[in-house]
Amino acid sequence: MSNHRRRPAGERPDFQYIPREPRRHRYLEEDDDEVGYTVPPDDDLVTTGRHAVVYDEPYFDEPHYDEPHYDERHVDEPHYEAPHLEEPQRHEPHRDYAEPRYEQPSDIDSVYEDGYGPRSYGDARAYREPPADDHPFVDAHVDDPDDAQAYPDDVYDRPQPDVAFAEAETQIISAIPGEIPPSAIPEEIPPTRAAARTQARRRKQARGRARRGKVFGVLAAATVLIVLVGVVFVGGKLFFGGSDAPADYAGPGGPEVVVQVHPGDTAEEIATTLADRDVVASGSAFFNAAVQSNAMNSVQPGFYSLSTQIPADDAVQELVDPASRVGQMIISEGRQLHDTTDVQTGAKKKGIYTLISEASCLGDAGQQKCISYDDLNAAGAGDLTALGVPDWAKDSVAGVPDRDRQLEGLIAAGSWDFDPTAGPAAILQRLVSESSASYEKTGILTAGNQVGLTPYKMLVAASLVEREAMPDDFSKVARVILNRLAVNQALQFDSTVNYALDTTELATTDADRAQVTPWNTYASPGLPATPISSPSIGALQAVEQPAPGDWIYFVTIDAKGTTLFTKSYDEHLANIDQALNNGILNSGR
């Protein structure tokens, strides 16, 4: 803001200076000394903070102006008539100069420089703009019309030195605007009509925004509630029934059918399968019942025999019933295709064909229909390709002297599921092809090159390891087999003697060992004609990676399964004596 062409404050003789509390600014700090003022000579230059004013001819006694140019806006301010004060009305604690007194005509309102009245310095509400027609002399250099002064220079009298000091202080304070505390604003000054209207308008707008926010919140909450009600309504009808509940049978049910639950099937996929097989009227009905049953978590992949055209709830109950599971069997390691009899006890050990027959039974107890043992045995002697025999075994299997035993060892040990409604050949084909895949994963197709055996012969050797040793001794027994084959020495395993006789016996008789069969390794050198059981994967891996050693003989010496290995025949005879003393090698015949 331009500051030249302003007249000094207090120049007019009719101006009454009203002392005010001094304001601190950046030139006065808390610990500064109080300011003392010395009246300068008349011809001195007095600075007012930004511009200098030269007082050439000070006049203090003129009583009035002929043509006063001042702000004629009337403000109800108190008028003073040359007061004779015993003590000053206000004190300025940091100044010790005398307060100047002026007489002011009672009919003229006092006006400060910059258009401020004595109400309060810096009070925006006390600011009054001089009328443009009363003050034609506007500073051409002032950018802001609000700050322009309308007093010509030639109408001002010269101020007293104290007034010049007050002007200097005012200039400094004006240059450093400060925040006016609320207590400095007179409470008795009401806001203007425009300000009141502005405040009222703002309060009205705030109330409108608040009302709109409440309406929006209510609408949003109502929308969420409607969506939730819709979800609950639709979900309830979907899961718990209603006027639009999915189709469902009332019962009592029809003939049984076998359905398969595949690995990884979801409740929806199972529901679709049951609907396709006419177990339930609709997949949705079964799904609704299934999601409400915790027992559905126990359903395992496999085949299930279920009644047709039954209510969805009944279908769930049948599916989770263990008795509904069909086509499931477990083949233990070392199991043979045919049943065997224990020589000592006469107990019969079920073969693989018997296990398949029992797992194939359908229907209620006493009225079951099963695939017979004989049907399976006949099917197992059929075409190798139809039975799923792998290419790496076909040539050897084709030369097996007993066709009933051609699938021996080709059905791996483990847990199996099959469709009992399929024919015997189809069931065997499934078991053989899947077993071949599991064998191939062990490396049977290539590992034989290191031990000098074909894949099929490795399977034969693994079956011997399975029947002759405990798992901890698998790799050592495999080494004994390979060492004997390397020197063309007969294996002489009692297990091979028992296989041809369909018996089980730890020790065999001389007569049994003397029988010449394609499997008796006492009577014939080399490996037997076929595997003598279904080997475990561990036994097969032992043949693929046998333990290093020069052992030729081994014998189990106690009931715990302790087995001793040696290269020396004399040591082997001594080990046999230990077995005899422990009753291990007694044949009982």
KAKA-V975447 format. One record per pair of residues at least 24 apart in sequence whose ideal C-beta (glycine too) atoms are under 8 Angstrom apart, sorted by the first residue. I is the first residue (numbers start at 1). J is the second residue. D is the distance in Angstrom with one decimal. If there is no record, write none. Layout:
i=I j=J d=D
i=I j=J d=D
This chain:
i=1 j=142 d=7.2
i=1 j=143 d=7.6
i=1 j=144 d=6.4
i=1 j=147 d=5.0
i=2 j=139 d=6.4
i=2 j=141 d=4.7
i=2 j=142 d=5.0
i=2 j=143 d=7.3
i=2 j=147 d=7.9
i=3 j=50 d=5.2
i=3 j=51 d=5.4
i=3 j=171 d=7.4
i=4 j=51 d=5.7
i=4 j=139 d=7.7
i=4 j=141 d=7.1
i=5 j=139 d=4.8
i=5 j=141 d=7.5
i=5 j=149 d=6.4
i=5 j=153 d=6.5
i=6 j=113 d=6.5
i=6 j=149 d=5.3
i=6 j=151 d=8.0
i=7 j=113 d=7.5
i=7 j=149 d=7.4
i=7 j=151 d=5.3
i=7 j=153 d=7.1
i=7 j=156 d=4.1
i=8 j=48 d=7.4
i=8 j=53 d=5.8
i=8 j=113 d=8.0
i=8 j=156 d=7.2
i=8 j=159 d=4.6
i=8 j=163 d=6.7
i=8 j=164 d=6.1
i=8 j=167 d=4.8
i=9 j=112 d=6.7
i=9 j=113 d=4.7
i=9 j=159 d=7.4
i=9 j=163 d=6.4
i=9 j=166 d=6.1
i=9 j=167 d=4.4
i=9 j=170 d=6.0
i=10 j=100 d=7.6
i=10 j=102 d=7.3
i=10 j=159 d=5.2
i=10 j=160 d=7.2
i=10 j=163 d=3.4
i=10 j=166 d=6.5
i=10 j=167 d=7.1
i=11 j=156 d=4.6
i=11 j=157 d=5.2
i=11 j=158 d=7.1
i=11 j=159 d=4.9
i=11 j=163 d=7.4
i=12 j=65 d=6.4
i=12 j=68 d=6.8
i=12 j=70 d=6.8
i=12 j=156 d=7.8
i=12 j=157 d=6.9
i=13 j=62 d=5.1
i=13 j=63 d=5.9
i=13 j=64 d=6.1
i=13 j=65 d=7.2
i=13 j=102 d=7.1
i=13 j=103 d=7.6
i=13 j=157 d=6.7
i=14 j=64 d=5.9
i=14 j=65 d=7.3
i=14 j=68 d=7.2
i=14 j=102 d=7.8
i=14 j=103 d=7.5
i=14 j=104 d=5.2
i=14 j=105 d=5.2
i=14 j=108 d=5.3
i=15 j=102 d=5.8
i=15 j=104 d=6.5
i=15 j=110 d=6.2
i=16 j=79 d=7.6
i=16 j=80 d=4.8
i=16 j=102 d=5.0
i=16 j=103 d=7.3
i=16 j=104 d=3.7
i=16 j=110 d=5.6
i=17 j=99 d=7.6
i=17 j=100 d=5.7
i=17 j=101 d=7.8
i=17 j=102 d=5.8
i=17 j=163 d=7.0
i=17 j=166 d=6.8
i=18 j=80 d=7.9
i=18 j=110 d=7.5
i=18 j=118 d=4.9
i=19 j=88 d=6.5
i=19 j=89 d=6.4
i=19 j=90 d=4.4
i=19 j=91 d=7.9
i=19 j=92 d=6.7
i=19 j=99 d=5.4
i=20 j=90 d=6.5
i=20 j=121 d=6.8
i=21 j=90 d=6.6
i=21 j=92 d=6.8
i=22 j=92 d=4.7
i=22 j=93 d=7.6
i=22 j=94 d=6.0
i=22 j=95 d=6.8
i=22 j=169 d=7.3
i=23 j=121 d=7.4
i=23 j=173 d=5.3
i=23 j=178 d=6.3
i=25 j=172 d=5.9
i=25 j=173 d=5.9
i=25 j=176 d=4.6
i=25 j=178 d=7.2
i=26 j=176 d=5.9
i=27 j=172 d=6.4
i=28 j=94 d=7.0
i=34 j=93 d=7.7
i=34 j=94 d=4.6
i=34 j=95 d=6.6
i=34 j=96 d=6.4
i=35 j=94 d=6.1
i=35 j=95 d=5.7
i=36 j=96 d=6.4
i=36 j=97 d=7.5
i=37 j=95 d=7.1
i=37 j=97 d=4.5
i=37 j=162 d=7.3
i=37 j=165 d=5.5
i=39 j=161 d=4.4
i=39 j=162 d=7.6
i=40 j=161 d=6.0
i=46 j=161 d=7.3
i=46 j=164 d=4.6
i=46 j=165 d=7.9
i=46 j=168 d=7.1
i=47 j=168 d=6.7
i=48 j=164 d=7.2
i=48 j=167 d=5.3
i=48 j=168 d=4.5
i=48 j=171 d=4.5
i=49 j=168 d=5.7
i=49 j=171 d=3.7
i=49 j=172 d=4.5
i=49 j=175 d=6.0
i=50 j=171 d=6.2
i=50 j=175 d=6.9
i=53 j=164 d=7.0
i=53 j=167 d=8.0
i=55 j=158 d=5.0
i=55 j=159 d=6.9
i=55 j=161 d=7.8
i=55 j=164 d=7.0
i=56 j=158 d=7.2
i=57 j=158 d=5.8
i=58 j=158 d=4.4
i=58 j=159 d=7.4
i=58 j=160 d=6.6
i=58 j=161 d=7.8
i=59 j=157 d=5.3
i=59 j=158 d=5.6
i=60 j=160 d=5.7
i=62 j=157 d=6.2
i=63 j=103 d=8.0
i=64 j=105 d=7.2
i=65 j=155 d=6.9
i=65 j=157 d=7.7
i=67 j=155 d=6.5
i=68 j=108 d=7.4
i=68 j=155 d=7.8
i=69 j=134 d=7.9
i=69 j=135 d=6.5
i=69 j=137 d=7.8
i=69 j=150 d=7.1
i=69 j=151 d=5.1
i=69 j=152 d=6.9
i=69 j=155 d=5.4
i=70 j=108 d=7.6
i=70 j=111 d=5.3
i=70 j=151 d=7.5
i=71 j=109 d=7.7
i=71 j=111 d=4.2
i=71 j=115 d=6.2
i=71 j=128 d=6.4
i=71 j=130 d=4.8
i=72 j=109 d=7.9
i=72 j=130 d=7.9
i=72 j=131 d=7.3
i=72 j=134 d=5.9
i=73 j=109 d=7.3
i=73 j=111 d=7.8
i=73 j=128 d=4.7
i=73 j=130 d=7.3
i=73 j=131 d=7.7
i=74 j=109 d=5.6
i=75 j=109 d=5.4
i=75 j=117 d=4.8
i=75 j=119 d=7.4
i=75 j=126 d=7.9
i=75 j=128 d=7.3
i=77 j=109 d=6.1
i=77 j=110 d=5.9
i=77 j=117 d=6.2
i=77 j=118 d=5.6
i=77 j=119 d=7.4
i=79 j=104 d=6.3
i=79 j=106 d=4.6
i=80 j=104 d=5.9
i=81 j=106 d=6.8
i=97 j=162 d=6.5
i=97 j=165 d=7.7
i=98 j=162 d=7.6
i=100 j=160 d=6.3
i=100 j=162 d=4.7
i=100 j=163 d=6.4
i=113 j=149 d=8.0
i=113 j=167 d=7.5
i=113 j=170 d=6.8
i=114 j=147 d=7.0
i=114 j=149 d=7.8
i=114 j=174 d=7.3
i=119 j=186 d=6.2
i=119 j=189 d=6.8
i=120 j=180 d=7.1
i=120 j=184 d=5.7
i=120 j=185 d=6.2
i=120 j=186 d=6.4
i=121 j=173 d=7.3
i=121 j=180 d=7.7
i=122 j=177 d=7.1
i=122 j=178 d=7.4
i=122 j=180 d=4.9
i=123 j=180 d=7.0
i=123 j=184 d=7.7
i=123 j=185 d=6.0
i=123 j=186 d=7.9
i=123 j=189 d=7.9
i=125 j=185 d=7.8
i=125 j=189 d=6.0
i=125 j=191 d=7.0
i=125 j=192 d=7.0
i=125 j=195 d=7.7
i=126 j=189 d=7.4
i=238 j=284 d=7.1
i=238 j=288 d=6.7
i=239 j=288 d=4.9
i=239 j=291 d=6.4
i=239 j=292 d=7.3
i=240 j=288 d=7.0
i=241 j=288 d=7.1
i=245 j=285 d=7.6
i=245 j=288 d=8.0
i=246 j=281 d=7.6
i=246 j=282 d=4.4
i=246 j=283 d=7.9
i=246 j=284 d=3.5
i=246 j=285 d=4.5
i=246 j=288 d=7.0
i=247 j=281 d=4.2
i=247 j=282 d=4.4
i=247 j=285 d=6.4
i=248 j=280 d=7.0
i=248 j=281 d=5.1
i=248 j=282 d=6.8
i=248 j=285 d=4.1
i=248 j=311 d=5.8
i=248 j=312 d=5.3
i=249 j=280 d=6.6
i=249 j=281 d=4.8
i=249 j=309 d=4.9
i=249 j=310 d=5.8
i=249 j=311 d=5.5
i=249 j=312 d=7.8
i=250 j=311 d=6.5
i=251 j=309 d=7.7
i=251 j=310 d=5.8
i=251 j=311 d=5.6
i=251 j=314 d=6.8
i=252 j=310 d=7.7
i=253 j=307 d=3.9
i=253 j=308 d=6.5
i=253 j=309 d=5.8
i=253 j=310 d=4.2
i=253 j=314 d=7.2
i=254 j=278 d=7.7
i=254 j=307 d=6.6
i=254 j=308 d=4.0
i=254 j=309 d=4.6
i=255 j=307 d=7.6
i=255 j=308 d=5.9
i=256 j=305 d=4.9
i=256 j=306 d=6.4
i=256 j=307 d=5.6
i=256 j=308 d=7.1
i=256 j=362 d=6.7
i=256 j=363 d=7.1
i=257 j=305 d=7.3
i=257 j=306 d=6.4
i=257 j=308 d=5.7
i=258 j=303 d=5.4
i=258 j=304 d=6.9
i=258 j=305 d=5.3
i=258 j=306 d=7.9
i=258 j=326 d=6.4
i=258 j=327 d=7.5
i=258 j=362 d=7.2
i=258 j=419 d=6.3
i=258 j=420 d=6.6
i=258 j=421 d=5.2
i=259 j=303 d=7.3
i=259 j=304 d=5.6
i=259 j=306 d=6.1
i=260 j=302 d=7.3
i=260 j=303 d=5.3
i=260 j=304 d=7.8
i=260 j=419 d=6.9
i=261 j=299 d=6.2
i=261 j=300 d=7.3
i=261 j=301 d=5.3
i=261 j=302 d=6.1
i=261 j=303 d=7.8
i=261 j=304 d=6.7
i=262 j=301 d=6.0
i=263 j=301 d=4.4
i=264 j=301 d=7.9
i=265 j=301 d=7.3
i=267 j=291 d=6.4
i=267 j=296 d=6.6
i=270 j=299 d=7.6
i=270 j=319 d=7.7
i=274 j=306 d=7.3
i=274 j=315 d=6.0
i=277 j=306 d=7.8
i=277 j=308 d=7.2
i=278 j=308 d=4.9
i=278 j=309 d=6.1
i=279 j=306 d=5.1
i=279 j=307 d=7.1
i=279 j=308 d=5.6
i=279 j=309 d=7.6
i=279 j=310 d=6.6
i=279 j=315 d=5.4
i=280 j=310 d=7.0
i=280 j=311 d=7.7
i=280 j=312 d=5.0
i=280 j=315 d=5.1
i=281 j=309 d=7.6
i=281 j=312 d=7.7
i=285 j=311 d=7.9
i=285 j=312 d=3.9
i=286 j=312 d=4.5
i=286 j=315 d=5.7
i=286 j=316 d=7.1
i=288 j=312 d=6.7
i=289 j=313 d=4.9
i=289 j=315 d=7.2
i=289 j=316 d=4.8
i=290 j=316 d=5.6
i=293 j=320 d=7.0
i=295 j=320 d=4.1
i=296 j=320 d=6.5
i=300 j=325 d=7.9
i=301 j=417 d=7.0
i=302 j=327 d=6.8
i=302 j=328 d=5.7
i=302 j=417 d=4.4
i=303 j=327 d=4.1
i=303 j=328 d=7.4
i=303 j=417 d=6.0
i=303 j=418 d=7.2
i=303 j=419 d=5.6
i=303 j=420 d=6.8
i=305 j=362 d=5.6
i=305 j=363 d=8.0
i=326 j=359 d=7.0
i=326 j=360 d=7.5
i=326 j=361 d=7.3
i=326 j=362 d=6.2
i=326 j=420 d=5.2
i=327 j=359 d=5.5
i=327 j=360 d=6.7
i=327 j=417 d=5.5
i=327 j=418 d=4.6
i=327 j=419 d=5.8
i=327 j=420 d=4.5
i=328 j=359 d=5.8
i=328 j=415 d=7.5
i=328 j=416 d=7.1
i=328 j=417 d=5.3
i=329 j=355 d=4.6
i=329 j=356 d=6.5
i=329 j=358 d=7.4
i=329 j=359 d=4.2
i=329 j=415 d=7.7
i=329 j=416 d=5.3
i=330 j=355 d=7.8
i=330 j=414 d=7.4
i=330 j=415 d=5.1
i=330 j=416 d=7.4
i=331 j=355 d=6.5
i=331 j=411 d=6.7
i=331 j=412 d=7.3
i=331 j=413 d=4.9
i=331 j=414 d=6.2
i=331 j=415 d=8.0
i=331 j=416 d=6.5
i=331 j=534 d=5.9
i=332 j=413 d=6.1
i=333 j=413 d=4.5
i=333 j=466 d=5.6
i=333 j=533 d=7.8
i=333 j=534 d=6.9
i=333 j=535 d=6.9
i=333 j=536 d=4.0
i=333 j=539 d=7.3
i=334 j=413 d=7.6
i=334 j=463 d=7.9
i=334 j=466 d=4.7
i=334 j=467 d=5.4
i=334 j=533 d=4.5
i=334 j=534 d=7.0
i=334 j=535 d=7.6
i=334 j=536 d=7.8
i=335 j=413 d=6.5
i=335 j=533 d=6.1
i=335 j=534 d=5.2
i=336 j=408 d=6.8
i=336 j=499 d=7.1
i=336 j=502 d=7.9
i=336 j=532 d=7.0
i=336 j=533 d=5.2
i=336 j=534 d=7.5
i=337 j=377 d=7.9
i=337 j=380 d=6.9
i=337 j=404 d=7.8
i=337 j=405 d=6.6
i=337 j=407 d=6.3
i=337 j=408 d=5.2
i=337 j=411 d=7.6
i=338 j=377 d=7.5
i=338 j=404 d=7.6
i=338 j=405 d=7.9
i=338 j=502 d=5.9
i=339 j=502 d=7.1
i=340 j=498 d=7.6
i=340 j=502 d=5.1
i=340 j=503 d=6.1
i=340 j=504 d=5.1
i=341 j=502 d=6.8
i=341 j=503 d=5.6
i=341 j=504 d=6.8
i=342 j=503 d=7.5
i=342 j=504 d=4.7
i=342 j=505 d=7.5
i=343 j=503 d=5.3
i=343 j=504 d=6.5
i=343 j=505 d=4.1
i=343 j=587 d=7.7
i=343 j=588 d=6.9
i=343 j=589 d=7.2
i=344 j=505 d=7.0
i=344 j=588 d=5.3
i=349 j=504 d=6.3
i=352 j=411 d=5.7
i=352 j=534 d=7.0
i=353 j=377 d=5.6
i=353 j=380 d=7.1
i=356 j=418 d=7.6
i=356 j=427 d=6.3
i=356 j=428 d=7.9
i=356 j=431 d=7.8
i=359 j=418 d=7.3
i=359 j=420 d=6.7
i=360 j=418 d=7.8
i=360 j=420 d=3.9
i=360 j=427 d=7.3
i=361 j=420 d=7.2
i=362 j=420 d=5.9
i=362 j=421 d=7.3
i=371 j=420 d=7.1
i=371 j=424 d=5.5
i=371 j=427 d=7.2
i=375 j=424 d=4.8
i=376 j=424 d=5.0
i=376 j=427 d=7.7
i=376 j=428 d=7.0
i=377 j=404 d=5.8
i=378 j=424 d=7.5
i=379 j=423 d=7.6
i=379 j=424 d=3.9
i=379 j=425 d=4.4
i=379 j=428 d=5.7
i=380 j=404 d=6.8
i=380 j=406 d=7.0
i=380 j=407 d=4.7
i=380 j=428 d=5.8
i=381 j=406 d=6.5
i=382 j=425 d=6.1
i=386 j=425 d=5.9
i=386 j=429 d=6.4
i=387 j=425 d=6.8
i=387 j=428 d=5.5
i=387 j=429 d=5.5
i=387 j=432 d=5.6
i=388 j=428 d=7.4
i=388 j=429 d=4.2
i=388 j=430 d=7.3
i=388 j=431 d=7.9
i=388 j=432 d=4.0
i=388 j=433 d=3.6
i=388 j=436 d=7.1
i=389 j=432 d=6.2
i=389 j=436 d=7.8
i=390 j=433 d=7.8
i=390 j=436 d=4.1
i=390 j=440 d=7.7
i=392 j=444 d=7.8
i=392 j=445 d=6.3
i=392 j=454 d=7.6
i=392 j=455 d=4.5
i=392 j=456 d=6.5
i=393 j=436 d=7.6
i=393 j=455 d=7.0
i=393 j=456 d=4.5
i=393 j=459 d=7.4
i=395 j=456 d=8.0
i=396 j=454 d=7.3
i=396 j=456 d=4.3
i=396 j=457 d=7.5
i=397 j=456 d=7.5
i=397 j=530 d=7.7
i=399 j=529 d=7.9
i=400 j=518 d=8.0
i=400 j=529 d=5.8
i=400 j=530 d=5.5
i=401 j=518 d=4.9
i=401 j=529 d=6.0
i=402 j=518 d=7.4
i=402 j=529 d=7.9
i=405 j=529 d=8.0
i=405 j=530 d=5.6
i=406 j=530 d=7.1
i=407 j=432 d=6.5
i=408 j=463 d=8.0
i=408 j=530 d=4.6
i=408 j=531 d=5.3
i=408 j=532 d=7.1
i=408 j=533 d=7.5
i=409 j=459 d=5.4
i=409 j=460 d=6.9
i=409 j=463 d=5.3
i=409 j=530 d=6.3
i=409 j=531 d=2.6
i=409 j=532 d=7.5
i=409 j=533 d=6.7
i=409 j=534 d=5.9
i=409 j=535 d=6.7
i=410 j=435 d=6.0
i=410 j=436 d=7.1
i=410 j=459 d=7.9
i=410 j=531 d=7.8
i=411 j=435 d=5.2
i=411 j=534 d=5.8
i=412 j=438 d=5.4
i=412 j=439 d=6.6
i=412 j=534 d=5.9
i=412 j=535 d=7.9
i=412 j=537 d=7.6
i=413 j=534 d=4.7
i=413 j=535 d=7.2
i=413 j=536 d=5.4
i=414 j=438 d=7.6
i=438 j=537 d=7.1
i=439 j=537 d=8.0
i=439 j=540 d=6.7
i=442 j=537 d=6.0
i=442 j=540 d=5.4
i=442 j=541 d=5.7
i=442 j=544 d=6.6
i=443 j=544 d=6.0
i=444 j=540 d=6.6
i=444 j=544 d=7.1
i=447 j=543 d=8.0
i=447 j=544 d=3.7
i=447 j=545 d=7.5
i=448 j=544 d=7.7
i=450 j=544 d=7.8
i=451 j=482 d=5.8
i=451 j=543 d=6.9
i=451 j=544 d=7.2
i=451 j=546 d=6.9
i=452 j=482 d=7.7
i=452 j=485 d=7.8
i=452 j=486 d=7.9
i=453 j=543 d=7.5
i=457 j=527 d=5.9
i=458 j=540 d=6.9
i=458 j=543 d=5.3
i=458 j=544 d=6.8
i=459 j=531 d=5.4
i=459 j=535 d=6.8
i=459 j=540 d=6.9
i=460 j=527 d=4.9
i=460 j=528 d=6.3
i=460 j=530 d=6.7
i=460 j=531 d=4.8
i=460 j=532 d=7.9
i=461 j=527 d=6.4
i=461 j=543 d=4.8
i=462 j=531 d=7.4
i=462 j=535 d=3.8
i=462 j=536 d=8.0
i=462 j=539 d=4.4
i=462 j=540 d=4.2
i=462 j=542 d=7.3
i=462 j=543 d=4.9
i=463 j=531 d=3.6
i=463 j=532 d=4.9
i=463 j=533 d=4.8
i=463 j=534 d=7.3
i=463 j=535 d=4.7
i=463 j=539 d=7.4
i=464 j=491 d=7.2
i=464 j=493 d=6.0
i=464 j=495 d=6.6
i=464 j=496 d=7.3
i=464 j=527 d=7.7
i=464 j=528 d=7.7
i=464 j=532 d=6.6
i=465 j=535 d=7.0
i=465 j=539 d=4.5
i=465 j=542 d=5.6
i=465 j=543 d=6.3
i=466 j=533 d=5.7
i=466 j=534 d=7.8
i=466 j=535 d=4.4
i=466 j=536 d=6.0
i=466 j=539 d=4.3
i=467 j=493 d=7.7
i=467 j=495 d=4.0
i=467 j=532 d=6.1
i=467 j=533 d=5.6
i=468 j=493 d=5.8
i=468 j=495 d=5.6
i=469 j=554 d=7.9
i=469 j=563 d=6.4
i=470 j=561 d=4.6
i=470 j=563 d=7.1
i=471 j=538 d=5.9
i=473 j=554 d=7.7
i=473 j=563 d=5.1
i=474 j=538 d=6.1
i=474 j=539 d=5.6
i=474 j=542 d=3.7
i=475 j=542 d=4.5
i=475 j=545 d=7.0
i=475 j=546 d=5.4
i=475 j=547 d=3.8
i=476 j=546 d=7.9
i=476 j=547 d=5.0
i=476 j=549 d=6.5
i=476 j=551 d=6.6
i=476 j=554 d=7.1
i=476 j=563 d=7.7
i=476 j=565 d=5.5
i=477 j=542 d=7.5
i=477 j=554 d=6.5
i=477 j=563 d=7.9
i=478 j=539 d=8.0
i=478 j=542 d=4.5
i=478 j=543 d=4.7
i=478 j=546 d=4.0
i=478 j=547 d=7.3
i=479 j=546 d=4.2
i=479 j=547 d=5.1
i=479 j=548 d=7.1
i=479 j=549 d=5.0
i=479 j=551 d=6.1
i=480 j=551 d=5.1
i=480 j=552 d=6.5
i=480 j=553 d=7.4
i=480 j=554 d=5.6
i=480 j=565 d=7.0
i=481 j=543 d=7.6
i=482 j=543 d=7.9
i=482 j=546 d=5.8
i=483 j=549 d=7.8
i=483 j=550 d=6.7
i=483 j=551 d=6.5
i=483 j=552 d=5.8
i=484 j=552 d=6.4
i=485 j=526 d=6.8
i=485 j=527 d=7.3
i=488 j=525 d=6.2
i=488 j=526 d=7.9
i=489 j=525 d=7.6
i=489 j=552 d=7.2
i=490 j=521 d=5.9
i=490 j=522 d=6.5
i=490 j=524 d=7.5
i=490 j=525 d=5.1
i=491 j=521 d=4.0
i=491 j=526 d=7.8
i=491 j=527 d=7.4
i=492 j=521 d=5.7
i=492 j=522 d=5.1
i=493 j=521 d=5.1
i=495 j=532 d=6.1
i=496 j=520 d=5.6
i=496 j=521 d=4.3
i=496 j=522 d=7.5
i=496 j=528 d=5.2
i=496 j=532 d=6.1
i=497 j=521 d=7.8
i=497 j=522 d=6.2
i=499 j=528 d=7.1
i=499 j=532 d=4.1
i=499 j=533 d=7.8
i=505 j=587 d=6.7
i=506 j=556 d=8.0
i=506 j=584 d=6.8
i=506 j=585 d=7.2
i=507 j=584 d=7.7
i=507 j=585 d=4.6
i=507 j=586 d=6.5
i=507 j=587 d=4.3
i=508 j=587 d=6.8
i=509 j=587 d=5.7
i=509 j=589 d=5.9
i=555 j=579 d=5.6
i=556 j=584 d=6.1
i=557 j=582 d=6.0
i=557 j=584 d=6.3
i=558 j=582 d=4.9
i=558 j=584 d=6.3
i=559 j=584 d=6.9
